[in-house]
Amino acid sequence: MNRVALLGAIYLLTFPAFSDGALHRYKGLRHLSYDLRTGEITWLDNDQNQTRGRREIWNATTSTGWFWGSQSKIALDWGDLRGADDKPVTQFEFAYATNSRNPEGIRADLGFYTADDGFDSVGRVFIAGFRLRGLPAIPPDANFPDNAGMGFAVRISIDDTPLRLSGPDLDDQNAAVIAPYAFCQDIYGASDFSYTQRYRTTGPGYTGPLISFPAADPNNPPCGGFGSEDAFDEYVLDPNNPPADPNTILQPDIDYPYSIRYQQHIGPFLQFHMLLWTGEPNGVCPQEGCSTDLDGDCTVALADLAIVLSNFGQTGALLHADFDNDGDVDLTDLALILSEFGNDCN
Protein backbone atom coordinates (compact mmCIF):
# COMPACT_ATOMS: atom_id res chain seq x y z
CA MET A 1 0.00 0.00 0.00
CA ASN A 2 1.47 3.38 -0.97
CA ARG A 3 1.90 6.15 1.55
CA VAL A 4 -1.14 8.18 0.53
CA ALA A 5 -3.42 5.14 0.59
CA LEU A 6 -2.02 4.09 3.95
CA LEU A 7 -2.61 7.51 5.43
CA GLY A 8 -6.16 7.47 4.10
CA ALA A 9 -6.79 4.03 5.54
CA ILE A 10 -5.56 5.16 8.95
CA TYR A 11 -7.73 8.22 8.71
CA LEU A 12 -10.84 6.19 7.94
CA LEU A 13 -10.29 4.19 11.08
CA THR A 14 -9.48 7.06 13.39
CA PHE A 15 -11.27 10.22 12.33
CA PRO A 16 -14.35 10.63 14.60
CA ALA A 17 -16.41 12.85 12.28
CA PHE A 18 -17.88 9.84 10.48
CA SER A 19 -18.92 8.03 13.63
CA ASP A 20 -22.57 8.82 12.84
CA GLY A 21 -22.55 6.13 10.17
CA ALA A 22 -22.62 8.51 7.17
CA LEU A 23 -19.66 6.72 5.59
CA HIS A 24 -20.41 3.48 3.74
CA ARG A 25 -18.51 0.97 1.63
CA TYR A 26 -19.31 0.28 -2.00
CA LYS A 27 -18.16 -2.37 -4.46
CA GLY A 28 -17.35 -1.97 -8.13
CA LEU A 29 -17.88 1.04 -10.38
CA ARG A 30 -20.03 1.16 -13.52
CA HIS A 31 -19.68 3.99 -16.05
CA LEU A 32 -22.53 5.61 -17.93
CA SER A 33 -23.47 8.80 -19.76
CA TYR A 34 -26.66 10.76 -19.17
CA ASP A 35 -28.37 12.82 -21.87
CA LEU A 36 -29.72 15.95 -20.18
CA ARG A 37 -32.29 16.54 -22.91
CA THR A 38 -33.84 13.07 -22.97
CA GLY A 39 -32.73 11.40 -19.74
CA GLU A 40 -31.36 8.53 -21.82
CA ILE A 41 -28.62 6.45 -20.20
CA THR A 42 -25.80 4.89 -22.25
CA TRP A 43 -23.41 2.47 -20.60
CA LEU A 44 -19.78 3.38 -21.26
CA ASP A 45 -17.82 0.58 -19.65
CA ASN A 46 -16.53 -0.65 -22.99
CA ASP A 47 -17.05 2.50 -25.08
CA GLN A 48 -15.21 5.59 -23.86
CA ASN A 49 -14.95 7.38 -27.21
CA GLN A 50 -16.96 10.42 -26.18
CA THR A 51 -13.87 11.63 -24.29
CA ARG A 52 -11.71 11.56 -27.42
CA GLY A 53 -10.71 15.06 -28.44
CA ARG A 54 -11.47 16.52 -25.04
CA ARG A 55 -8.77 17.66 -22.63
CA GLU A 56 -8.91 16.82 -18.96
CA ILE A 57 -8.54 19.95 -16.82
CA TRP A 58 -9.50 18.81 -13.31
CA ASN A 59 -9.45 15.37 -11.73
CA ALA A 60 -10.42 13.86 -8.40
CA THR A 61 -11.29 10.28 -9.26
CA THR A 62 -9.06 7.78 -7.45
CA SER A 63 -11.50 5.52 -5.63
CA THR A 64 -11.26 4.83 -1.89
CA GLY A 65 -14.13 2.34 -1.78
CA TRP A 66 -16.27 4.60 0.45
CA PHE A 67 -19.24 6.89 -0.10
CA TRP A 68 -20.92 9.57 2.02
CA GLY A 69 -24.68 9.11 2.18
CA SER A 70 -27.57 11.11 3.58
CA GLN A 71 -31.03 12.16 2.40
CA SER A 72 -31.22 15.40 4.40
CA LYS A 73 -27.76 16.79 3.67
CA ILE A 74 -26.01 18.49 0.79
CA ALA A 75 -22.26 18.23 0.26
CA LEU A 76 -20.20 21.12 -1.11
CA ASP A 77 -16.72 20.38 -2.44
CA TRP A 78 -14.23 22.75 -4.04
CA GLY A 79 -10.97 23.18 -5.90
CA ASP A 80 -8.73 25.48 -7.93
CA LEU A 81 -8.93 25.59 -11.73
CA ARG A 82 -5.87 26.99 -13.45
CA GLY A 83 -6.48 29.05 -16.62
CA ALA A 84 -10.27 28.75 -16.32
CA ASP A 85 -10.90 31.74 -18.62
CA ASP A 86 -9.69 29.70 -21.58
CA LYS A 87 -11.12 26.34 -20.48
CA PRO A 88 -14.91 26.19 -20.66
CA VAL A 89 -16.12 22.88 -19.22
CA THR A 90 -17.80 20.87 -21.99
CA GLN A 91 -18.08 17.57 -20.11
CA PHE A 92 -17.99 16.52 -16.48
CA GLU A 93 -18.23 13.30 -14.51
CA PHE A 94 -19.49 12.81 -10.98
CA ALA A 95 -19.97 9.53 -9.14
CA TYR A 96 -22.23 8.17 -6.44
CA ALA A 97 -22.94 4.89 -4.69
CA THR A 98 -26.15 3.51 -3.30
CA ASN A 99 -27.39 0.51 -1.37
CA SER A 100 -30.97 1.33 -2.33
CA ARG A 101 -32.94 -1.15 -4.44
CA ASN A 102 -35.62 1.36 -5.44
CA PRO A 103 -36.86 0.34 -8.93
CA GLU A 104 -37.60 4.00 -9.70
CA GLY A 105 -33.90 4.75 -9.43
CA ILE A 106 -32.03 7.69 -7.95
CA ARG A 107 -32.62 11.41 -8.36
CA ALA A 108 -29.65 13.76 -8.24
CA ASP A 109 -29.25 17.54 -8.20
CA LEU A 110 -25.86 19.09 -8.95
CA GLY A 111 -24.80 22.71 -8.73
CA PHE A 112 -21.63 24.53 -9.85
CA TYR A 113 -20.35 27.78 -8.34
CA THR A 114 -17.46 30.20 -8.69
CA ALA A 115 -15.90 32.53 -6.12
CA ASP A 116 -15.98 29.77 -3.53
CA ASP A 117 -13.03 28.56 -1.49
CA GLY A 118 -15.06 26.34 0.83
CA PHE A 119 -14.58 26.33 4.59
CA ASP A 120 -18.03 27.90 5.05
CA SER A 121 -17.14 30.73 2.68
CA VAL A 122 -19.76 33.26 1.60
CA GLY A 123 -20.35 35.11 -1.65
CA ARG A 124 -20.27 32.12 -3.99
CA VAL A 125 -21.82 32.69 -7.42
CA PHE A 126 -24.24 30.08 -8.77
CA ILE A 127 -23.31 29.17 -12.36
CA ALA A 128 -25.52 26.22 -13.34
CA GLY A 129 -27.63 23.44 -11.92
CA PHE A 130 -28.47 20.00 -13.27
CA ARG A 131 -31.38 17.77 -12.26
CA LEU A 132 -31.18 14.05 -13.14
CA ARG A 133 -33.85 11.38 -12.86
CA GLY A 134 -33.83 7.61 -13.09
CA LEU A 135 -30.17 7.05 -12.28
CA PRO A 136 -29.55 3.38 -11.53
CA ALA A 137 -29.90 1.88 -8.09
CA ILE A 138 -29.01 -1.72 -7.24
CA PRO A 139 -31.24 -3.95 -9.41
CA PRO A 140 -33.91 -5.53 -7.18
CA ASP A 141 -32.93 -9.05 -8.28
CA ALA A 142 -29.17 -8.52 -8.02
CA ASN A 143 -27.18 -10.84 -5.79
CA PHE A 144 -25.48 -8.06 -3.87
CA PRO A 145 -24.70 -7.65 -0.16
CA ASP A 146 -27.34 -5.60 1.65
CA ASN A 147 -24.73 -3.74 3.65
CA ALA A 148 -22.69 -2.54 0.66
CA GLY A 149 -23.37 0.00 -2.06
CA MET A 150 -22.87 -0.18 -5.81
CA GLY A 151 -20.95 2.66 -7.45
CA PHE A 152 -21.83 4.55 -10.64
CA ALA A 153 -19.79 7.20 -12.48
CA VAL A 154 -22.03 9.48 -14.56
CA ARG A 155 -20.62 11.43 -17.50
CA ILE A 156 -22.52 14.43 -18.86
CA SER A 157 -21.70 16.33 -22.06
CA ILE A 158 -22.67 20.02 -22.12
CA ASP A 159 -21.17 21.14 -25.44
CA ASP A 160 -24.14 23.41 -26.21
CA THR A 161 -23.96 25.29 -22.90
CA PRO A 162 -20.43 24.92 -21.49
CA LEU A 163 -19.67 25.88 -17.89
CA ARG A 164 -17.40 28.86 -17.38
CA LEU A 165 -15.86 28.42 -13.96
CA SER A 166 -13.54 31.42 -14.17
CA GLY A 167 -13.50 33.69 -11.15
CA PRO A 168 -11.30 35.14 -8.43
CA ASP A 169 -8.61 33.39 -6.42
CA LEU A 170 -9.73 33.53 -2.80
CA ASP A 171 -6.88 31.56 -1.27
CA ASP A 172 -4.87 33.04 1.57
CA GLN A 173 -1.35 33.16 0.20
CA ASN A 174 -0.01 33.91 3.68
CA ALA A 175 -1.59 30.85 5.31
CA ALA A 176 0.71 28.56 7.26
CA VAL A 177 1.99 25.48 5.44
CA ILE A 178 0.91 22.21 7.04
CA ALA A 179 3.24 19.34 6.14
CA PRO A 180 3.43 17.31 4.07
CA TYR A 181 0.68 18.11 1.56
CA ALA A 182 -0.97 21.40 2.46
CA PHE A 183 1.35 23.46 0.25
CA CYS A 184 -0.22 21.65 -2.70
CA GLN A 185 -3.84 22.40 -1.89
CA ASP A 186 -4.03 25.94 -3.27
CA ILE A 187 -2.98 27.06 -6.73
CA TYR A 188 -2.48 30.79 -6.34
CA GLY A 189 -3.90 32.77 -9.23
CA ALA A 190 -6.29 29.95 -10.19
CA SER A 191 -10.07 30.29 -10.13
CA ASP A 192 -11.77 28.95 -7.01
CA PHE A 193 -14.90 26.96 -7.81
CA SER A 194 -17.17 24.49 -6.03
CA TYR A 195 -19.89 21.97 -6.71
CA THR A 196 -22.76 20.49 -4.70
CA GLN A 197 -24.34 17.06 -4.86
CA ARG A 198 -27.74 16.10 -3.45
CA TYR A 199 -29.30 12.64 -3.86
CA ARG A 200 -32.85 11.53 -3.23
CA THR A 201 -34.58 8.17 -3.29
CA THR A 202 -37.65 6.65 -1.72
CA GLY A 203 -37.50 3.66 0.58
CA PRO A 204 -34.63 2.42 2.74
CA GLY A 205 -30.97 2.75 1.94
CA TYR A 206 -28.24 5.34 1.56
CA THR A 207 -27.09 7.23 -1.53
CA GLY A 208 -24.24 9.71 -1.78
CA PRO A 209 -21.07 10.85 -3.56
CA LEU A 210 -17.95 8.71 -3.79
CA ILE A 211 -14.98 9.78 -1.70
CA SER A 212 -11.73 9.89 -3.67
CA PHE A 213 -8.04 10.43 -3.32
CA PRO A 214 -7.32 13.16 -5.86
CA ALA A 215 -5.30 11.87 -8.79
CA ALA A 216 -1.69 13.02 -8.96
CA ASP A 217 -1.08 16.23 -10.90
CA PRO A 218 1.93 15.59 -13.16
CA ASN A 219 2.52 19.35 -13.42
CA ASN A 220 2.86 19.86 -9.69
CA PRO A 221 3.89 16.66 -7.84
CA PRO A 222 3.00 15.42 -5.29
CA CYS A 223 -0.10 17.62 -5.23
CA GLY A 224 -3.69 16.46 -5.36
CA GLY A 225 -5.13 16.30 -8.83
CA PHE A 226 -5.24 19.53 -10.77
CA GLY A 227 -6.06 21.77 -7.81
CA SER A 228 -8.33 19.52 -5.76
CA GLU A 229 -8.28 20.09 -2.01
CA ASP A 230 -8.70 17.91 1.06
CA ALA A 231 -11.97 18.99 2.65
CA PHE A 232 -15.70 19.42 2.05
CA ASP A 233 -18.53 21.26 3.76
CA GLU A 234 -21.78 19.73 4.94
CA TYR A 235 -25.09 21.60 4.88
CA VAL A 236 -28.18 20.15 6.57
CA LEU A 237 -31.77 20.89 5.58
CA ASP A 238 -33.78 22.45 8.41
CA PRO A 239 -36.93 20.28 8.73
CA ASN A 240 -38.75 23.21 10.33
CA ASN A 241 -37.96 25.54 7.44
CA PRO A 242 -38.45 23.67 4.13
CA PRO A 243 -37.49 25.42 0.87
CA ALA A 244 -40.18 27.55 -0.71
CA ASP A 245 -39.92 25.78 -4.08
CA PRO A 246 -38.86 22.13 -3.81
CA ASN A 247 -38.54 21.91 -7.61
CA THR A 248 -35.53 24.22 -7.73
CA ILE A 249 -31.89 23.22 -7.34
CA LEU A 250 -31.38 23.69 -3.61
CA GLN A 251 -28.32 25.68 -2.62
CA PRO A 252 -26.07 25.89 0.44
CA ASP A 253 -26.71 28.85 2.75
CA ILE A 254 -29.94 29.67 0.90
CA ASP A 255 -31.88 26.42 1.45
CA TYR A 256 -29.42 24.50 3.65
CA PRO A 257 -27.73 26.01 6.73
CA TYR A 258 -24.05 25.28 7.19
CA SER A 259 -23.37 22.30 9.47
CA ILE A 260 -19.74 21.19 9.61
CA ARG A 261 -16.47 20.97 7.70
CA TYR A 262 -14.77 17.64 7.14
CA GLN A 263 -11.02 17.95 6.75
CA GLN A 264 -7.78 16.17 7.44
CA HIS A 265 -4.28 17.47 6.90
CA ILE A 266 -2.13 14.34 6.71
CA GLY A 267 -2.90 13.54 3.07
CA PRO A 268 -4.93 14.60 0.03
CA PHE A 269 -8.21 13.02 1.07
CA LEU A 270 -11.89 13.91 1.45
CA GLN A 271 -12.44 14.93 -2.15
CA PHE A 272 -15.59 13.86 -3.96
CA HIS A 273 -15.25 12.15 -7.32
CA MET A 274 -15.34 14.81 -10.05
CA LEU A 275 -13.71 15.07 -13.46
CA LEU A 276 -13.82 18.10 -15.79
CA TRP A 277 -12.98 18.28 -19.50
CA THR A 278 -12.76 21.07 -22.05
CA GLY A 279 -12.91 20.84 -25.85
CA GLU A 280 -15.21 19.00 -28.22
CA PRO A 281 -15.31 15.25 -29.00
CA ASN A 282 -13.78 13.98 -32.23
CA GLY A 283 -15.96 10.90 -32.65
CA VAL A 284 -14.74 7.34 -33.14
CA CYS A 285 -11.11 6.38 -33.62
CA PRO A 286 -9.93 6.75 -37.25
CA GLN A 287 -8.36 3.27 -37.23
CA GLU A 288 -9.23 -0.11 -35.75
CA GLY A 289 -7.28 -2.05 -33.14
CA CYS A 290 -8.18 -0.16 -29.96
CA SER A 291 -11.22 -2.00 -28.64
CA THR A 292 -9.60 -1.99 -25.18
CA ASP A 293 -9.00 1.78 -25.14
CA LEU A 294 -10.77 2.81 -21.94
CA ASP A 295 -9.84 6.48 -21.60
CA GLY A 296 -10.92 7.48 -25.11
CA ASP A 297 -7.60 8.74 -26.50
CA CYS A 298 -7.50 6.09 -29.24
CA THR A 299 -4.34 4.52 -27.89
CA VAL A 300 -3.94 1.45 -25.71
CA ALA A 301 -1.39 2.47 -23.11
CA LEU A 302 -0.51 2.32 -19.43
CA ALA A 303 -3.54 4.41 -18.43
CA ASP A 304 -5.87 1.79 -19.92
CA LEU A 305 -3.93 -1.08 -18.38
CA ALA A 306 -4.15 0.63 -14.98
CA ILE A 307 -7.96 0.73 -15.28
CA VAL A 308 -8.04 -3.00 -16.01
CA LEU A 309 -5.76 -3.79 -13.08
CA SER A 310 -7.81 -1.62 -10.71
CA ASN A 311 -10.92 -3.63 -11.65
CA PHE A 312 -9.19 -7.02 -11.82
CA GLY A 313 -11.03 -9.74 -9.92
CA GLN A 314 -14.34 -7.93 -9.72
CA THR A 315 -17.55 -9.70 -10.73
CA GLY A 316 -20.97 -8.39 -11.69
CA ALA A 317 -22.88 -6.76 -14.52
CA LEU A 318 -21.49 -3.92 -16.66
CA LEU A 319 -18.05 -3.94 -15.11
CA HIS A 320 -15.50 -1.43 -16.31
CA ALA A 321 -12.88 -3.35 -18.38
CA ASP A 322 -15.00 -6.52 -18.77
CA PHE A 323 -14.19 -6.63 -22.48
CA ASP A 324 -15.74 -10.04 -23.15
CA ASN A 325 -18.90 -9.19 -21.15
CA ASP A 326 -18.82 -12.43 -19.15
CA GLY A 327 -19.48 -10.78 -15.79
CA ASP A 328 -15.95 -10.49 -14.45
CA VAL A 329 -12.57 -8.87 -15.08
CA ASP A 330 -10.14 -11.74 -15.30
CA LEU A 331 -7.14 -13.09 -17.20
CA THR A 332 -9.09 -13.15 -20.46
CA ASP A 333 -9.69 -9.41 -20.27
CA LEU A 334 -6.08 -8.83 -19.29
CA ALA A 335 -4.95 -10.90 -22.28
CA LEU A 336 -7.18 -8.85 -24.59
CA ILE A 337 -5.68 -5.52 -23.57
CA LEU A 338 -2.15 -6.93 -23.70
CA SER A 339 -2.81 -8.11 -27.27
CA GLU A 340 -3.57 -4.49 -28.25
CA PHE A 341 -1.10 -2.81 -25.93
CA GLY A 342 0.87 -0.11 -27.70
CA ASN A 343 -1.64 0.33 -30.55
CA ASP A 344 -2.23 3.88 -31.75
CA CYS A 345 -5.51 4.21 -33.66
CA ASN A 346 -5.34 7.94 -34.41
C-alpha positions as CSV (number, residue, x, y, z in Angstrom):
1,M,0.0,0.0,0.0
2,N,1.5,3.4,-1.0
3,R,1.9,6.1,1.6
4,V,-1.1,8.2,0.5
5,A,-3.4,5.1,0.6
6,L,-2.0,4.1,4.0
7,L,-2.6,7.5,5.4
8,G,-6.2,7.5,4.1
9,A,-6.8,4.0,5.5
10,I,-5.6,5.2,9.0
11,Y,-7.7,8.2,8.7
12,L,-10.8,6.2,7.9
13,L,-10.3,4.2,11.1
14,T,-9.5,7.1,13.4
15,F,-11.3,10.2,12.3
16,P,-14.4,10.6,14.6
17,A,-16.4,12.8,12.3
18,F,-17.9,9.8,10.5
19,S,-18.9,8.0,13.6
20,D,-22.6,8.8,12.8
21,G,-22.6,6.1,10.2
22,A,-22.6,8.5,7.2
23,L,-19.7,6.7,5.6
24,H,-20.4,3.5,3.7
25,R,-18.5,1.0,1.6
26,Y,-19.3,0.3,-2.0
27,K,-18.2,-2.4,-4.5
28,G,-17.4,-2.0,-8.1
29,L,-17.9,1.0,-10.4
30,R,-20.0,1.2,-13.5
31,H,-19.7,4.0,-16.1
32,L,-22.5,5.6,-17.9
33,S,-23.5,8.8,-19.8
34,Y,-26.7,10.8,-19.2
35,D,-28.4,12.8,-21.9
36,L,-29.7,15.9,-20.2
37,R,-32.3,16.5,-22.9
38,T,-33.8,13.1,-23.0
39,G,-32.7,11.4,-19.7
40,E,-31.4,8.5,-21.8
41,I,-28.6,6.5,-20.2
42,T,-25.8,4.9,-22.2
43,W,-23.4,2.5,-20.6
44,L,-19.8,3.4,-21.3
45,D,-17.8,0.6,-19.7
46,N,-16.5,-0.6,-23.0
47,D,-17.1,2.5,-25.1
48,Q,-15.2,5.6,-23.9
49,N,-15.0,7.4,-27.2
50,Q,-17.0,10.4,-26.2
51,T,-13.9,11.6,-24.3
52,R,-11.7,11.6,-27.4
53,G,-10.7,15.1,-28.4
54,R,-11.5,16.5,-25.0
55,R,-8.8,17.7,-22.6
56,E,-8.9,16.8,-19.0
57,I,-8.5,20.0,-16.8
58,W,-9.5,18.8,-13.3
59,N,-9.4,15.4,-11.7
60,A,-10.4,13.9,-8.4
61,T,-11.3,10.3,-9.3
62,T,-9.1,7.8,-7.5
63,S,-11.5,5.5,-5.6
64,T,-11.3,4.8,-1.9
65,G,-14.1,2.3,-1.8
66,W,-16.3,4.6,0.4
67,F,-19.2,6.9,-0.1
68,W,-20.9,9.6,2.0
69,G,-24.7,9.1,2.2
70,S,-27.6,11.1,3.6
71,Q,-31.0,12.2,2.4
72,S,-31.2,15.4,4.4
73,K,-27.8,16.8,3.7
74,I,-26.0,18.5,0.8
75,A,-22.3,18.2,0.3
76,L,-20.2,21.1,-1.1
77,D,-16.7,20.4,-2.4
78,W,-14.2,22.7,-4.0
79,G,-11.0,23.2,-5.9
80,D,-8.7,25.5,-7.9
81,L,-8.9,25.6,-11.7
82,R,-5.9,27.0,-13.5
83,G,-6.5,29.0,-16.6
84,A,-10.3,28.7,-16.3
85,D,-10.9,31.7,-18.6
86,D,-9.7,29.7,-21.6
87,K,-11.1,26.3,-20.5
88,P,-14.9,26.2,-20.7
89,V,-16.1,22.9,-19.2
90,T,-17.8,20.9,-22.0
91,Q,-18.1,17.6,-20.1
92,F,-18.0,16.5,-16.5
93,E,-18.2,13.3,-14.5
94,F,-19.5,12.8,-11.0
95,A,-20.0,9.5,-9.1
96,Y,-22.2,8.2,-6.4
97,A,-22.9,4.9,-4.7
98,T,-26.1,3.5,-3.3
99,N,-27.4,0.5,-1.4
100,S,-31.0,1.3,-2.3
101,R,-32.9,-1.1,-4.4
102,N,-35.6,1.4,-5.4
103,P,-36.9,0.3,-8.9
104,E,-37.6,4.0,-9.7
105,G,-33.9,4.8,-9.4
106,I,-32.0,7.7,-7.9
107,R,-32.6,11.4,-8.4
108,A,-29.6,13.8,-8.2
109,D,-29.3,17.5,-8.2
110,L,-25.9,19.1,-8.9
111,G,-24.8,22.7,-8.7
112,F,-21.6,24.5,-9.8
113,Y,-20.4,27.8,-8.3
114,T,-17.5,30.2,-8.7
115,A,-15.9,32.5,-6.1
116,D,-16.0,29.8,-3.5
117,D,-13.0,28.6,-1.5
118,G,-15.1,26.3,0.8
119,F,-14.6,26.3,4.6
120,D,-18.0,27.9,5.1
121,S,-17.1,30.7,2.7
122,V,-19.8,33.3,1.6
123,G,-20.4,35.1,-1.6
124,R,-20.3,32.1,-4.0
125,V,-21.8,32.7,-7.4
126,F,-24.2,30.1,-8.8
127,I,-23.3,29.2,-12.4
128,A,-25.5,26.2,-13.3
129,G,-27.6,23.4,-11.9
130,F,-28.5,20.0,-13.3
131,R,-31.4,17.8,-12.3
132,L,-31.2,14.1,-13.1
133,R,-33.8,11.4,-12.9
134,G,-33.8,7.6,-13.1
135,L,-30.2,7.1,-12.3
136,P,-29.5,3.4,-11.5
137,A,-29.9,1.9,-8.1
138,I,-29.0,-1.7,-7.2
139,P,-31.2,-3.9,-9.4
140,P,-33.9,-5.5,-7.2
141,D,-32.9,-9.1,-8.3
142,A,-29.2,-8.5,-8.0
143,N,-27.2,-10.8,-5.8
144,F,-25.5,-8.1,-3.9
145,P,-24.7,-7.7,-0.2
146,D,-27.3,-5.6,1.7
147,N,-24.7,-3.7,3.6
148,A,-22.7,-2.5,0.7
149,G,-23.4,0.0,-2.1
150,M,-22.9,-0.2,-5.8
151,G,-20.9,2.7,-7.4
152,F,-21.8,4.5,-10.6
153,A,-19.8,7.2,-12.5
154,V,-22.0,9.5,-14.6
155,R,-20.6,11.4,-17.5
156,I,-22.5,14.4,-18.9
157,S,-21.7,16.3,-22.1
158,I,-22.7,20.0,-22.1
159,D,-21.2,21.1,-25.4
160,D,-24.1,23.4,-26.2
161,T,-24.0,25.3,-22.9
162,P,-20.4,24.9,-21.5
163,L,-19.7,25.9,-17.9
164,R,-17.4,28.9,-17.4
165,L,-15.9,28.4,-14.0
166,S,-13.5,31.4,-14.2
167,G,-13.5,33.7,-11.2
168,P,-11.3,35.1,-8.4
169,D,-8.6,33.4,-6.4
170,L,-9.7,33.5,-2.8
171,D,-6.9,31.6,-1.3
172,D,-4.9,33.0,1.6
173,Q,-1.3,33.2,0.2
174,N,0.0,33.9,3.7
175,A,-1.6,30.8,5.3
176,A,0.7,28.6,7.3
177,V,2.0,25.5,5.4
178,I,0.9,22.2,7.0
179,A,3.2,19.3,6.1
180,P,3.4,17.3,4.1
181,Y,0.7,18.1,1.6
182,A,-1.0,21.4,2.5
183,F,1.4,23.5,0.2
184,C,-0.2,21.6,-2.7
185,Q,-3.8,22.4,-1.9
186,D,-4.0,25.9,-3.3
187,I,-3.0,27.1,-6.7
188,Y,-2.5,30.8,-6.3
189,G,-3.9,32.8,-9.2
190,A,-6.3,29.9,-10.2
191,S,-10.1,30.3,-10.1
192,D,-11.8,29.0,-7.0
193,F,-14.9,27.0,-7.8
194,S,-17.2,24.5,-6.0
195,Y,-19.9,22.0,-6.7
196,T,-22.8,20.5,-4.7
197,Q,-24.3,17.1,-4.9
198,R,-27.7,16.1,-3.5
199,Y,-29.3,12.6,-3.9
200,R,-32.9,11.5,-3.2
201,T,-34.6,8.2,-3.3
202,T,-37.6,6.6,-1.7
203,G,-37.5,3.7,0.6
204,P,-34.6,2.4,2.7
205,G,-31.0,2.8,1.9
206,Y,-28.2,5.3,1.6
207,T,-27.1,7.2,-1.5
208,G,-24.2,9.7,-1.8
209,P,-21.1,10.9,-3.6
210,L,-18.0,8.7,-3.8
211,I,-15.0,9.8,-1.7
212,S,-11.7,9.9,-3.7
213,F,-8.0,10.4,-3.3
214,P,-7.3,13.2,-5.9
215,A,-5.3,11.9,-8.8
216,A,-1.7,13.0,-9.0
217,D,-1.1,16.2,-10.9
218,P,1.9,15.6,-13.2
219,N,2.5,19.4,-13.4
220,N,2.9,19.9,-9.7
221,P,3.9,16.7,-7.8
222,P,3.0,15.4,-5.3
223,C,-0.1,17.6,-5.2
224,G,-3.7,16.5,-5.4
225,G,-5.1,16.3,-8.8
226,F,-5.2,19.5,-10.8
227,G,-6.1,21.8,-7.8
228,S,-8.3,19.5,-5.8
229,E,-8.3,20.1,-2.0
230,D,-8.7,17.9,1.1
231,A,-12.0,19.0,2.6
232,F,-15.7,19.4,2.0
233,D,-18.5,21.3,3.8
234,E,-21.8,19.7,4.9
235,Y,-25.1,21.6,4.9
236,V,-28.2,20.1,6.6
237,L,-31.8,20.9,5.6
238,D,-33.8,22.4,8.4
239,P,-36.9,20.3,8.7
240,N,-38.8,23.2,10.3
241,N,-38.0,25.5,7.4
242,P,-38.4,23.7,4.1
243,P,-37.5,25.4,0.9
244,A,-40.2,27.6,-0.7
245,D,-39.9,25.8,-4.1
246,P,-38.9,22.1,-3.8
247,N,-38.5,21.9,-7.6
248,T,-35.5,24.2,-7.7
249,I,-31.9,23.2,-7.3
250,L,-31.4,23.7,-3.6
251,Q,-28.3,25.7,-2.6
252,P,-26.1,25.9,0.4
253,D,-26.7,28.8,2.8
254,I,-29.9,29.7,0.9
255,D,-31.9,26.4,1.5
256,Y,-29.4,24.5,3.7
257,P,-27.7,26.0,6.7
258,Y,-24.0,25.3,7.2
259,S,-23.4,22.3,9.5
260,I,-19.7,21.2,9.6
261,R,-16.5,21.0,7.7
262,Y,-14.8,17.6,7.1
263,Q,-11.0,18.0,6.7
264,Q,-7.8,16.2,7.4
265,H,-4.3,17.5,6.9
266,I,-2.1,14.3,6.7
267,G,-2.9,13.5,3.1
268,P,-4.9,14.6,0.0
269,F,-8.2,13.0,1.1
270,L,-11.9,13.9,1.4
271,Q,-12.4,14.9,-2.2
272,F,-15.6,13.9,-4.0
273,H,-15.3,12.1,-7.3
274,M,-15.3,14.8,-10.0
275,L,-13.7,15.1,-13.5
276,L,-13.8,18.1,-15.8
277,W,-13.0,18.3,-19.5
278,T,-12.8,21.1,-22.0
279,G,-12.9,20.8,-25.9
280,E,-15.2,19.0,-28.2
281,P,-15.3,15.2,-29.0
282,N,-13.8,14.0,-32.2
283,G,-16.0,10.9,-32.6
284,V,-14.7,7.3,-33.1
285,C,-11.1,6.4,-33.6
286,P,-9.9,6.7,-37.2
287,Q,-8.4,3.3,-37.2
288,E,-9.2,-0.1,-35.8
289,G,-7.3,-2.1,-33.1
290,C,-8.2,-0.2,-30.0
291,S,-11.2,-2.0,-28.6
292,T,-9.6,-2.0,-25.2
293,D,-9.0,1.8,-25.1
294,L,-10.8,2.8,-21.9
295,D,-9.8,6.5,-21.6
296,G,-10.9,7.5,-25.1
297,D,-7.6,8.7,-26.5
298,C,-7.5,6.1,-29.2
299,T,-4.3,4.5,-27.9
300,V,-3.9,1.4,-25.7
301,A,-1.4,2.5,-23.1
302,L,-0.5,2.3,-19.4
303,A,-3.5,4.4,-18.4
304,D,-5.9,1.8,-19.9
305,L,-3.9,-1.1,-18.4
306,A,-4.2,0.6,-15.0
307,I,-8.0,0.7,-15.3
308,V,-8.0,-3.0,-16.0
309,L,-5.8,-3.8,-13.1
310,S,-7.8,-1.6,-10.7
311,N,-10.9,-3.6,-11.7
312,F,-9.2,-7.0,-11.8
313,G,-11.0,-9.7,-9.9
314,Q,-14.3,-7.9,-9.7
315,T,-17.6,-9.7,-10.7
316,G,-21.0,-8.4,-11.7
317,A,-22.9,-6.8,-14.5
318,L,-21.5,-3.9,-16.7
319,L,-18.0,-3.9,-15.1
320,H,-15.5,-1.4,-16.3
321,A,-12.9,-3.4,-18.4
322,D,-15.0,-6.5,-18.8
323,F,-14.2,-6.6,-22.5
324,D,-15.7,-10.0,-23.2
325,N,-18.9,-9.2,-21.2
326,D,-18.8,-12.4,-19.2
327,G,-19.5,-10.8,-15.8
328,D,-15.9,-10.5,-14.5
329,V,-12.6,-8.9,-15.1
330,D,-10.1,-11.7,-15.3
331,L,-7.1,-13.1,-17.2
332,T,-9.1,-13.2,-20.5
333,D,-9.7,-9.4,-20.3
334,L,-6.1,-8.8,-19.3
335,A,-4.9,-10.9,-22.3
336,L,-7.2,-8.8,-24.6
337,I,-5.7,-5.5,-23.6
338,L,-2.2,-6.9,-23.7
339,S,-2.8,-8.1,-27.3
340,E,-3.6,-4.5,-28.3
341,F,-1.1,-2.8,-25.9
342,G,0.9,-0.1,-27.7
343,N,-1.6,0.3,-30.5
344,D,-2.2,3.9,-31.8
345,C,-5.5,4.2,-33.7
346,N,-5.3,7.9,-34.4
